[in-house]
């Protein structure tokens, strides 16, 4: 049993440690960083994109489903694989002291990208409510077979289950249909295909795939509503932003898009920068200097214009935070000798 005194001595959290017995009952505690990835049973490496006290977000790989943990899909069940990792004490889960992990929303099995999990049963209702209230902003990239006729458009076709084939859905105006809305923008086109940005407002089953198929340009590799492709389904959820009900702030999670774009021959820079990167922190505006008055040595550095600032200089502290006052030494005129502190009053000016 690990002595509690070791924890106090090292001042470390035991969930982030590796304990090893040296001999004679002496325990050695070494801090080990939490891994930012884990491995699935088939060897697939999954990157952890974001984590806080309540949630964990991963970059979901293709081919793994979230659906029932039955015998038919056991070998490709993502949730079952994560639960097994927690129960067997794999290091990526043990280092986080994970006891529970449950997906908050869903992605289709062939779709890749941001997938959010709750780390506690008690947080599930609040997180699920956030998604149900449509306060979540999602962004997807899709490569379509065929180039859309419009550069930008919004599809509001209602969707419902297809009675003719189980597991499929369709555009439907019947009693079982549900409203659906997706905004689309063509980012680039080549060789009869297009890179399309999809911004869904609702979250219906197969919504993006059906709305693009309805526009005459199904997602490449969609075996349900289009045709098979060597690369699989060309649909990636790369951005998720939601109001955290516990932290009371907006949480933004972004997955990489470079490999997806290059796989289909598109320049990654076609994806708008404001969507594929985090917004930069605002820089405090520089104080205005009255006309005819140049900044001199008595003017604090923080109040000078930004034109003469070094490009790598640190920005001014954010408003509302205490500032440290740094006194700058006055520069002596050229040729003036330093004060002679060996005689007279300390700090007295030298005799002329």
Secondary structure, 3 states (H helix, E strand, C coil): CCCHHHHHHHCCCHHHEEEEEEECCEEEEEECCCCCEEECCCCCEEEEEEECCCEEEEEECCCCECCCCCHHHHHHEHHHHHHHHHHHCCHHHHCCCCCCCEECCCCCCCCEEEEEEECCHHHHHHHHHHHHCCCCEEEEEEEEECCCCCCEEEECCCEEECCCCCCCEEECCCCCCECCCEEEEEEEEECCEEEEEEEECCCCCCHHHHHHHHCCCCECCCCCCCCCCCCCCCEEEEEEEEEECCCCEEEEEECCCHHHHHHCCCCHHHCCHHHHCCCCCCCCCCCCCCCCCCCCCCCCHHHCCHHHCCCCCCCCCCCCCCCCCCCCCCCCCCCCCCCCCCCCCCCCCCCC
